[in-house]
């Protein structure tokens, strides 16, 4: 049996799967839909605002937040 490494038997490299990119942040998925990964991320640096009822209860109880 030949003791060469498995990779030495490979003669061609498989092409990497490429998704279409439009240069404006949108990526076309294999099923044809477009996705912008930046739209799902918010970079405002603030914590999400509590719901109105939570802020109202905090105001009634005298808590700040």
Protein Blocks (a to p, Z undefined) as FASTA:
>chain_A
ZZbdfklmpmbdcdddddddehnopacdfkopacdfklmpccehpacdddfklmmmmmmn
opaZZ
